[in-house]
Amino acid sequence: MRRASLIAAILVLGVLVIVPLASIVYESLRLGLGPALATFADPYARAAIVLTLLVALATITVNGAFGVLAGWTLTRYRFPGKAVLLTLIDLPLTVSPVVAGLAILLCFGNRSPLGAWLEAHGIQVAFAPLGIVLATIFVTFPYVARETIALLNESGRELEEAALGLGAGVWQTFLRVTLPNARGALLNGLLLCNARALGEFGAVSVISGRVRGLTDTVPLHIEDLYNEDNLVGAFTLAALLATVAIALTLTRSALEHRERTTHSP
């Protein structure tokens, strides 16, 4: 039974994960390494890569800070509406990315009062990099928070209460006890958030306006290249995204293994 279940799991993973990813790499290199590398000489591709990295950096910065704050607040304090706040944090996981993009567009587009006011003051959100950042933050909102909340719930408050009892202040306790204790969960959540931010398509497609060289991220540029029958370019960028995602997943697994080893008796 164990062998049969193992074989079945390997077959499913092979058909649904390994073979598709290997096909992307094969298609990107089918005409040789030269044409694949030529993809990165395209200024539009380079602009898309730079924008994607900047959006991911802004996203993990904001969501990392919020995740730690939410984890600290929701696990260490009691207040009315706590369950509602937890539900709101989870909400982006159930909302379609396209709906998220439309929501950001409705709130910050130039047809909305807020969007018109921002644009009048020189701040453009819709069809601009700022809108892409907001949409990506929305869809990746729960990852760091949920990881941090789960770990702080498990760890309890004993160490923090001991630090407070020894005369440490609230911020000293947070920085020297709580934050180091949540470091593994924070890194894990940041890796998940980063992987999702790099590959986000639906919400970004709606809010970006898809202006080449300005608001095209790597996933959007991949679709453009594919629709233009530039298959080598499309699959090369897709292979790049897949490689980064695999690297982030392996890093996350290594961190989880180290955490389990460190805390095992």
Residue, then its C-alpha position, 0 to 999 in steps of 0.5 A: m500500500r505504501r509503495a502504491s501510494l508513493i508511486a501514485a503521488i510521484l506520477v501525479l507530481g510528474v504529470l502536473v508539475i515536473v513535466p510542464l516545468a521541464s517543457i517550459v525549459y525545453e521550449s526556451l532552449r529549443l533553438g539554442l542558448g543564443p536566442a534564449l539569451a537574446t530575450f534579455a537584450d530586449p529593452y522591454a523585457r529588461a524594463a519588465i524585469v526591473l519593474t517586477l523586482l521593484v514591485a516585489l520589493a515594495t510588496i514584501t516590505v509592506n506586507g512584512a511590516f504589517g504581518v509582524l504588527a498583525g501577529w503581535t496585535l492579534t496574539r497578544y491583545r484582546f479587543p472587540g472585532k478580533a475575529v472580524l480582523l482575522t477574516l479580513i486578513d484572510l479575505p484576499l485568499t478567496v477573492s479573485p485577483v481580477v476582482a482585486g484589480l477592479a476594486i483597486l481601479l474603482c477606488f483609485g482610478n481617475r473616475s473616483p473622487l480619491g483617484a481624481w484628488l490624487e491625480a490632481h496632486g501629481i500622484q497617479v495610481a491607476f495605469a501606473p507602477l503605484g497601482i501595480v504595487l497596491a494590487t500586488i500588496f492586496v493579493t499577497f496580504p495574508y501570507v506573512a500575517r498568517e505565518t506570524i500569527a500561527l507561530l506566535n499562537e504556538s509559542g505562547r507568552e512565557l518568554e515575553e512575560a519573563a522579559l517584562g518581569l525582569g524590567a524590559g519595556v514593551w518595545q524591548t521585549f518585542l525587538r529582543v524576544t518576540l521578533p527573534n522568536a518569529r524570525g522563521a515564520l517571518l522569513n517563510g511568509l516573506l518567501l511565499c509573498n515574494a513568490r506570489a508577487l513575482g508571478e501575479f497576473g490577474a490583478v496587475s493586468v487590470i490595474s496596469g494598463r499594460v503600457r510596454g516599457l512602463t507598466d508591463t511586468v514579467p507575467l504580462h510581458i510573457e503573454d504579449l510575447y506569446n501572442e506575438d508568436n515570440l515563443v522563445g522569448a515567452f518561454t525564456l521569461a517563463a523559465l526565469l519565473a519558474t526557476v525563481a519560484i523553485a529557488l524560493t520554494l527550496t529555500r522555504s523548505a530548507l528553513e522549515h527543516r532547520e526550524r524543525t531540527t532546531h526545536s526538536p528534542 
